[in-house]
Amino acid sequence: MIRLGAERLDRIVAVGAHCDDIAIGAGGTLLTLCLARPGIRIDVLVLSGGGSEREQEEQAALAAFCPGADLRLTVHKLPDGRLPAHWEEAKAAVEELRAGTEPDLVLAPRTDDAHQDHRGLAKLITTAFRDHLVLGYEIVKWDGDLGRPAVYQPLSPEIAERKVRLLQEHYPSQRHRPWYDREAFLGLARIRGIECHARYAEAFAVTKLTLNLGE
């Protein structure tokens, strides 16, 4: 398996259209980063769920997924499923985030995600963070939009199990969904692990990546 190591990561941006998107798509990666780099700064923007039980869930969940990090979370109140109709508010939120940080890595939804909120946010991120490494995470769902990712973050069995446990523990409002269960999350992680010669992994899409192999 071809591997490229990253320079030291000190600042991360993670964005989601909904509370739980980031934890589902990149929770294992966040755990891995935070355990390896205590004190890492993570700026998080979520566009919907503000002022509701979803925001409370997100606060507790991300604190657990980012142990020891300098976590800064903002949750807005855009209506779920209506991001295209609230484009200006979404864009303003992303631009405000961009003005306040210079990240080494951005974790965001995939630009080809079937959910209109995920897809819309992903397109805003690539216009605001033009010169940054943006990794697009995947979210298993009814639409069946999983593709062929190009980037993998292997997860230890302990991290994979911890991710699934935290998802079940911190998002009780989502447990009724037929796809929101241990088998779905761990199954996808196992498949992505097979694809990168690991036991478990999270996978990402990358729109643009510049190599620096000569230094």
Salt bridges, closest charged atoms under 4 A:
ASP10 OD1 - ARG8 NE 3.21
ASP20 OD2 - ARG54 NH2 3.34
ASP21 OD2 - HIS18 ND1 3.04
ASP21 OD2 - HIS118 NE2 3.17
ASP43 OD2 - ARG41 NE 2.87
GLU57 OE1 - ARG54 NE 3.40
ASP70 OD2 - ARG72 NH2 2.85
ASP80 OD1 - HIS18 NE2 2.98
GLU89 OE2 - HIS86 ND1 3.13
GLU95 OE2 - LYS91 NZ 3.48
GLU102 OE1 - ARG98 NH2 3.20
GLU102 OE2 - HIS132 NE2 2.68
ASP112 OD1 - ARG110 NE 2.99
ASP113 OD1 - HIS118 ND1 3.09
ASP113 OD1 - LYS141 NZ 3.08
ASP117 OD2 - HIS18 NE2 2.94
GLU138 OE2 - ARG192 NE 2.79
ASP145 OD2 - ARG110 NH1 3.91
ASP145 OD2 - LYS141 NZ 2.94
GLU161 OE1 - ARG182 NH1 2.77
GLU169 OE1 - ARG165 NH1 3.43
GLU169 OE2 - HIS170 NE2 3.70
GLU195 OE1 - ARG192 NH1 3.01
GLU202 OE2 - LYS163 NZ 2.59
